[in-house]
């Protein structure tokens, strides 16, 4: 995904969800994205993982591309790393 569009997606996501949840794009390669999710509620909030799916909707609404979650890794109690891949047509 184009870098400037991805920055817009992340800024919009963070605008409405920070400080409870913040995203930072770690990798943007071809059809794959790696995104870090942190926040004040990452380790304790019920349904924090819904943010991972919500980010997919931001990618589609703003970036006009359909991605899906391919892997979720919990790095520590306040940080998750989520891999996304472009959906096949």
C-alpha positions as semicolon CSV with decimal commas, in nm:
position;residue;x (nm);y (nm);z (nm)
1;X;0,000;0,000;0,000
2;X;0,125;0,350;-0,075
3;X;0,301;0,499;0,227
4;X;0,110;0,827;0,232
5;X;-0,225;0,644;0,229
6;X;-0,113;0,409;0,504
7;X;-0,004;0,706;0,717
8;X;-0,348;0,861;0,666
9;X;-0,516;0,534;0,771
10;X;-0,305;0,513;1,087
11;X;-0,351;0,881;1,177
12;X;-0,728;0,848;1,147
13;X;-0,732;0,528;1,352
14;X;-0,518;0,684;1,626
15;X;-0,725;1,003;1,625
16;X;-1,031;0,816;1,751
17;X;-0,871;0,541;1,963
18;X;-0,565;0,687;2,136
19;X;-0,461;0,653;2,419
20;X;-0,660;0,330;2,470
21;X;-0,517;0,190;2,147
22;X;-0,249;0,319;1,911
23;X;-0,110;0,172;1,592
24;X;0,233;0,197;1,437
25;X;0,314;0,038;1,101
26;X;0,630;-0,171;1,131
27;X;0,646;-0,312;0,776
28;X;0,474;-0,232;0,448
29;X;0,591;-0,484;0,190
30;X;0,395;-0,576;-0,119
31;X;0,072;-0,740;-0,014
32;X;0,168;-0,763;0,355
33;X;0,154;-0,523;0,647
34;X;0,289;-0,562;0,999
35;X;0,128;-0,330;1,255
36;X;0,203;-0,281;1,624
37;X;-0,088;-0,215;1,861
38;X;-0,022;-0,059;2,201
39;X;-0,225;0,135;2,450
40;X;-0,341;0,192;2,801
41;X;-0,585;-0,097;2,782
42;X;-0,387;-0,345;2,573
43;X;-0,323;-0,585;2,858
44;X;-0,646;-0,553;3,049
45;X;-0,935;-0,455;2,826
46;X;-1,202;-0,692;2,718
47;X;-1,228;-0,702;2,338
48;X;-0,899;-0,519;2,270
49;X;-0,851;-0,758;1,978
50;X;-1,148;-0,598;1,800
51;X;-0,911;-0,311;1,719
52;X;-0,719;-0,549;1,490
53;X;-1,032;-0,608;1,283
54;X;-1,138;-0,243;1,297
55;X;-0,805;-0,151;1,137
56;X;-0,907;-0,368;0,839
57;X;-1,213;-0,145;0,791
58;X;-0,996;0,168;0,801
59;X;-0,770;0,013;0,536
60;X;-1,071;-0,056;0,317
61;X;-1,256;0,274;0,375
62;X;-0,957;0,506;0,339
63;X;-0,706;0,294;0,146
64;X;-0,958;0,123;-0,083
65;X;-0,789;-0,215;-0,036
66;X;-0,920;-0,526;0,137
67;X;-0,685;-0,682;0,389
68;X;-0,734;-0,962;0,638
69;X;-0,562;-1,055;0,962
70;X;-0,312;-1,333;0,897
71;X;-0,136;-1,355;1,235
72;X;-0,154;-1,204;1,585
73;X;0,140;-1,212;1,826
74;X;0,133;-1,086;2,182
75;X;0,479;-0,942;2,245
76;X;0,417;-0,843;2,608
77;X;0,122;-0,738;2,823
78;X;0,090;-0,401;2,650
79;X;0,191;-0,477;2,292
80;X;0,058;-0,685;2,005
81;X;0,202;-0,726;1,655
82;X;-0,052;-0,808;1,385
83;X;0,022;-0,922;1,031
84;X;-0,222;-0,842;0,754
85;X;-0,231;-0,972;0,399
86;X;-0,412;-0,838;0,096
87;X;-0,726;-1,040;0,026
88;X;-0,736;-1,229;-0,298
89;X;-1,005;-1,105;-0,538
